[in-house]
Structures are given as structure tokens and as C-alpha cells.
Amino acid sequence: MLRAITRFAFDTGVRRRPGGRLGGGIKVFAALTAVWTVYAAAFSTEDVLSLTITFLALMLVLTFLMIGHGPHADAERVDWFDWPLSALSAACGIYFLTQADTIAQRITLLDPLSTFDVFFASLVILLTIEAMRRTVGPGLTLIVIGFIVYNLFGDRLSGPLTHGEITVPHFLDIMVFTTDGLFGVPLRVAATYAFLFVLFGTALAKTGGGDFFFNLAASLTGRAQGGPAKIAVISSGLYGTISGSPTSDVVTTGAVTIPMMRRLGYSGAFAGAVEVAASTGGSLLPPVMGAAAFIMAEYTGIAYVDIALAGLIPALLYYVPIYFQVHLRAKRIGLSGLAESQVPTLLATLRDGGLFIVPLVVITWALLEGYTPTYAAVYGTAAVIVVSSLKRATRLTPRAVLDILAESSLRMVAVAGACAAAGLVIGGITMTGLASKFSHLVFLISGADLFLSLLVAAGLTILLGLGMPTPSAFILAAVLIAPVMADLGISPMAGHMFLLYFAVMSALTPPVAVAAYAASAIADENPLTIAANAVKIAIAAFLVPFSFVYNEALLLNGTTFEIAFATINVAISMIVVGMAVEGYLRKPISALPRIVLLAAGILFLFVEPWYFAVGLALTAVGVAPQWMGEARTESG
């Protein structure tokens, strides 16, 4: 029953693969869309509104050409009714572009909308909603429609949720003819930072960078106990930081790592969970992180490089319990590493592909030098092209360049749909003042207690993000819950980073764990079982954010000693919690010591000397039974 409901809510349209002249024509159109987007984002002097309008129109055209009306639509040809939808999308783009100067000069809610304004504004919203349904499923679409209904009819409610009357022209004026709605921050980020980093990741993968990161992980950990799972942890994290999408990362690297783990003895559920947890964490790992981090920079006004630097230690701590639990599981079931013949040598790996580290170094350098993320992505992509040209095997041909450009545009279709949907929600929240009412609700539940408020904020962020792409989940949380964080006295960096973590975790949290559903087909396991295991493995993501809210030294806000002490505390916490969750060290850990270890791990999170001392004592108590039997044997 749950699976059927989930399928209904999150089934998307089939992704078409038309062949022949039609397929070639669409590929060229997608590639030209990528070329225009790169030019517009990095070099154009046109106003932002015009560029965002054009980007949405192009994405809508691609959506109706490449995404079917449902999961069972024809994957080979474009349905007859999708051609007029594509034409109408192009017409909307042309109309709004021709009216760009008028839109920029008009006074919102004072200058009346013309009949054509109302028609094309209504049309672009309807087309966006249909594109959203095809790309991210009916679930998010119903949420957006619910917000629109609330905007138009919420004045008829009684109680705290009521608001002033909003007429249809008022609604269209804010939603379409300002940058507070459809063409707001989310879509603007999709048209700039996000698109360029997707282009960078696609180019890096197509030229062999993905293979290099996998071989690098294999050469470092392939021989170790549980080597295949450790390869998955490292390679998925490295690939995830350039892809920015947990689901696409699972499909890409999981196609190799999950079967490998299963062949060596891991269960399908555990193998899928490791891949899901490791891939999801890639969206938190600098230097690239994911689209949500760029949106965070836009919303907070904090420089992206500062966000990336602040996120480094928490992201590395995220992987500590994942790697440790993989090691303990391998010990528990007696797994070995890969055969020597299957492990590439580190020297050969670096010789064949070490230059692929250069683009990541270039991006990091550009961000540290103060360049915008847009230019950092451009420089990184240029570095990929230069590096790939140094060897015949990786040199880009004209056809490969066309494929990279086209694939980048097509990968952005779903992101654009999600960001446009988020813009509609944000515009509605702004018009109705719902954010302040939401803050009142959170405080009503938590009584303004910091810890309880954080628990409620975490739960609501995960709830808002169920089944949604990470950018949409974060945007909703930033608009609705971030004011609560500010009222609690939490800094913008810590508060928004807290929300970012839980928005990302919605990709693996049951009952709607989209990354787990992607892994289930490869692992041949129940997606909810994979999701439940992934939550255990990714336990750090649910604990570390609480720690850095209470102690911002983890976000590099403090002295060197404070940062080091906080990092050591939380690293120990993650190891101890990993033992408690896995229930194994040298031998199985019984229930009571596991509870003691879990309590000790939580105490380390508070980063205080007294808690540290008590945590060490409890850890000693928890692990003592692991050696007691041997001690008695030796004394006897």
C-alpha cells in the first residue's frame, strides 16, 4: 500500500530517448541551450530577469520534448500534444523577453496588467506546473497547487492562518512580474551556479574523471577488509561533490560498487545503504557541494567560499561513522578485501589520471581568490578541457563536446522544474506572511527552548523535503524555518547550515527516500529497508548539525585550539556512536553496553571538558566487556 502511494506521489514522466533526426535535432537544441546559458551566466550584461525568463522557457521546451506525460509514455517518440506545449513555452519566453523593459519599469501592484500580461502569466504558471509534475512527480506538484489555492482563498479562513484578500491580478503580478516568485532566487541559481557546476561535473565524468576517482579509492582501500564498501564510501563522496545530486550519484557509482559489495558478501540492503549514505553526503562535501549550497549563499549573503570552508569539517565528520561501520560490518561477517589483481596501484592510478585533481584545485583556488561560483565553475570546466587534451585517450572530440553540452542541459531539466516550483511557493509565502505564522507554530510546540526548537526544525525540514530535490527542500526550510533560527539567536551560517544538512538527508529518510529508491533497482532490495539502513549508516548527519549550532568552532569560527578540540570531540563521538549503532567491535556488543556507548557518543557532541571526561569514562565502561573474557582466560 505504502509503495503504491509512493509511486503515485513521486512517479515522474518517462525520459525519452528519441533516435534518428528527431533525437539529433533535440540534442543540438539542448547543446545550444547549454552554450547560451554559459554565455548568459558568465558574460552577458543583460538584466537578470530577462536571462532567467529565457532560461525557464528553454527548459520548458526541453521538458516537453524529452519527458513524457507519465511513467508509461512512449520513450521513443514525442507525443503529438507535447509539440504545442513546447511551442507555447517558446511563445511565453518570447513574449516576456519583448516586454522585459516594460516589466522592469512598471510599479508592482500599481500599474495594471494588460490582457496579454494576464494570459501569458497564467500560461507560464500552468506550463511550469505541468513540467514540475513530469520532472519531480505529483507529490511536489500538489504541494505547490495547495499553496496557490491558499494564496487565492486563504482570506476566507478563520484563525491564525487567514490573510488579506489576494486577487488573481495581484497573485500574477507578484508571481510572474517580480523577482519574488517564479523568476526568483531558486530559478536564478539554477540558471547560473547550478548549471555551470553540472556542466563541470558532466565534463569531468565524460573525460574519465569519474573512473579516476573510483580507481583512486580502490587503490587506497581495495585491499583492506571490506574494501569494496570502503571504495564506495570514498568514490561516491568524491563523485558526489561534483555531481551535487544524491540520486544521480547512486545510479552512476552505485552501478559498479553495489554489485561489487554483494559479490564479496555484503547483503543487498547494506550495500545499497552504504552507497546511498555515501552519495548523499557528496552534496555536503566542498569544494563544489550542491545547488542548495549556492542557494544558501544567495539567501544569506554569505560568500560561497565561506560556506564551503565552514562545511569542510562537518562534511568530513559525516563520513567517519560510515567508513567505521563499513569496517566493523566487514569484521563481523569475516569479509576480505579485493584480490590483488583487482586493485590498481596508486602510482599507476595517479600516472593515468592524476591530472584530474587539477580541476578541483582550480575551483578551490578560484573560490579562495574571491571569484564568484559562476567563474569558479567556468575555470574548473576550462581546466577539465585542458587536462583532457593532454592525452589522446581523454581528448574531447566535437561529438563528445556536443554530448557534454546536451547532457548538461538535460540533467538540469528536473532541477529547473523543482526550482521554478520553489519560486511559486516562496512568492505565495511572501504574499501571505505565512513564514511568521510558521515561526509562531514552532515556538508553540517547543516553548522557545533551543534544543526542542532544533528538534522540531530538523523534523519539519525532513518532512518538507520528502520526495523533493534537495534545492526545493532547502528553499522551503530556509523560507519557513530560518526565521525561527534567527529568533533563537543562531547565526545565519549555523542556522542555514543546520537546515541544509536536514534538507540533504531527506533524500535517504523513510518513507520517501528518493536515493534509496534509485539504489533498490541495482541492489534488488526493498527501498525502505535500504533507507532504514542508510539512516543508521549516515547517523552523523543527524547529530553533527546539533553540535555545530551549539559550538561554531566546527564551522571554523574560533581559535585553532577550539577548532581542534571540537573536531576531536565530534570525531570520537562519531566513532563511539558508530560502534553503538553497529553493535560490534571485536565481538558483538550486547544491549546495555550499546546504550552506554550511545550516551557517551552524545556527550562528546557538547564539546565541553567535563562532558569529554564523562564520555571517555562511559566509553571505557561500554567497551570493557570486549576484553574481559580474554582477560579471564589469560589469568586462568
Helices and strands as residue ranges (DSSP letters): H 2-10, H 20-42, H 48-66, H 82-98, H 100-105, H 115-136, H 138-153, G 154-156, H 168-176, H 185-189, I 190-194, H 195-206, H 209-221, H 227-243, H 246-263, H 268-281, G 282-284, H 291-300, H 304-310, H 312-333, G 340-342, H 346-353, G 354-356, H 357-368, H 373-388, G 392-394, H 398-432, H 434-446, H 450-464, H 470-480, H 482-487, H 492-505, H 514-523, H 527-537, H 539-550, G 552-555, H 560-582, H 591-604, H 609-623, H 625-635
